[in-house]
Amino acid sequence: MNPFFPSLESHRVFAGFLALTVGCALAKAEEPWRPLWNGKDLTGWTTWMIKPHPSAVIPGMEKDAKGEYTAPIGLNRDPLGVFTVVQMDGQPAIRISGQSFGGMRCTTPLSNYRLKLQFKWGEKKWAPRDKPETPRDSGLLYHVHTASGAEGRTWERSVELQIQEGDVGDLYAIGSAIFVKSTPSATNPKPVYHYDPNGKWRVFSQEPGFEGRCIKQPDAENPSGQWNDVELVC
């Protein structure tokens, strides 16, 4: 099986705290769980961020005549301190402020694994997604198969386990295609698809003519401010 890389995306509105562990489920036996994050720093991870919002103050980065930044922050640069290690509820956690679109990516290739993480939302929101009604938003990307920033993309081609207020667990095909058993709901002007193990296999993709999102079943999300457990089985 080809290896792939999990990646955690950061939206401007996301302010969260998380911890990661990973285990390999084998056919005859299970390997013990091991941390994917060392609990101290971001060794073993890379970061990538696109052009920041004009409201961000970053000395040395150029702006155009309209006051917009002209280049992405890029790889392994974090002048805004978007990704930091903090103590949260007595345990180490990764804080993602969400001030710029981007993500952090594990450098270890993985296959045949189960990944667990815990997250909860903070309160701070950032422009342009700083309205009270705008949900806090992030995501877990897996089957990542392009380099960070390739093709001018904000997030690598992958499959997303959505982490957004009200939508945690939904599936998105991010510049990719994936078959999922699903059932459409009768809504107008077009149907919405829900995961259904007894449903038909359908292709989800961002390509024209396909749906890019499959809604999880059931909804097990905790209210904002509480810890949530997420498990990805690959």
TASULLIN-V200398 format. One record per pair of residues at least 6 apart in sequence whose ideal C-beta (glycine too) atoms are under 6 Angstrom apart, sorted by the first residue. I is the first residue (numbers start at 1). J is the second residue. If there is no record, write none. Layout:
# TASULLIN-V200398
i: <I	I>
j: <J	J>
This chain:
# TASULLIN-V200398
i: <1	3	3	4	4	5	5	5	6	6	7	7	7	7	8	8	9	9	9	9	9	10	10	10	10	11	11	11	12	12	12	12	13	13	13	13	13	13	14	14	14	14	14	15	15	15	15	16	16	16	17	17	17	17	18	18	18	19	19	20	20	20	21	21	21	22	22	22	23	23	23	24	24	24	25	39	41	44	45	45	46	46	47	47	47	47	48	48	48	48	48	49	49	49	50	50	50	51	51	52	52	53	54	54	55	58	61	62	63	64	80	80	82	82	82	83	83	84	86	86	98	99	101	113	114	115	116	117	118	118	119	120	121	121	135	135	135	136	137	138	139	139	139	140	141	141	142	143	143	144	144	145	146	146	155	157	157	158	159	160	160	161	162	162	165	168	169	170	170	170	171	172	172	173	173	173	173	177	177	178	179	179	180	180	181	181	181	181	182	182	182	182	182	182	183	183	183	184	184	185	185	193	193	194	194	195	195	195	203	204	204	206	222>
j: <111	109	111	143	144	105	106	144	106	142	103	105	141	144	103	104	103	138	139	141	155	96	98	102	103	98	137	138	98	101	126	129	98	125	129	134	136	137	96	98	136	137	138	97	98	122	124	96	119	121	88	93	95	120	94	117	119	93	118	36	37	117	33	35	116	36	113	115	31	33	114	31	112	113	114	92	85	107	104	106	76	105	76	78	83	104	75	102	103	148	149	73	100	102	72	101	154	69	72	69	100	127	67	68	127	79	69	70	69	70	99	100	97	99	100	96	104	95	93	95	126	126	154	234	233	232	231	230	227	229	228	227	136	224	164	165	166	165	164	163	160	162	163	161	158	160	159	158	159	156	158	157	156	157	174	175	176	174	178	172	174	232	170	172	224	221	216	213	215	216	214	212	213	204	205	206	212	203	205	204	201	203	204	214	196	197	199	201	193	195	196	199	202	214	194	196	199	191	193	191	192	211	214	215	217	214	216	217	210	211	214	212	228>
